[in-house]
Amino acid sequence: QVQLVESGGGLVQAGGSLRLSCAASGSIFSFKAMNWYRQAPGKQRELVAGITHGGGTNYADSVKGRFTISGDVDKKTVSLQMNSLKPEDTAIYYCNAQGWVATMNSWGQGTQVTVSS
């Protein structure tokens, strides 16, 4: 049973910064990738950023140039540095781990990020 524990959410004013962190435990298997998703009220969950086993990264267009994902997928840790935050970034942010087997897809409990205008 994989457990993902997020930390670092909170309330910040527009233009401010926050850093989210996630650490996985409980799995003997390696991950293919680790990702950050977010879900705002009334909206679908969306991919924010991801990092692969090989270190490749990808971002949603809405966060490019403002957010940076980093981490070590082999060590099962990932962080998301969020700068120049906007009110529309307000959401619950979820850490996700993808295994090499398609059925291995785990989620953290989520951490609230609120950006005030």
Beta strands, then each sheet from edge to edge (+ up, - down):
strand 1: 3-7
strand 2: 10-13
strand 3: 18-25
strand 4: 31-39
strand 5: 46-52
strand 6: 57-59
strand 7: 67-72
strand 8: 77-82
strand 9: 91-99
strand 10: 105-107
strand 11: 111-116
sheet 1: 1+ 3- 8+ 7-
sheet 2: 2+ 11+ 9- 4+ 5- 6+
sheet 3: 2+ 11+ 9- 10+
end
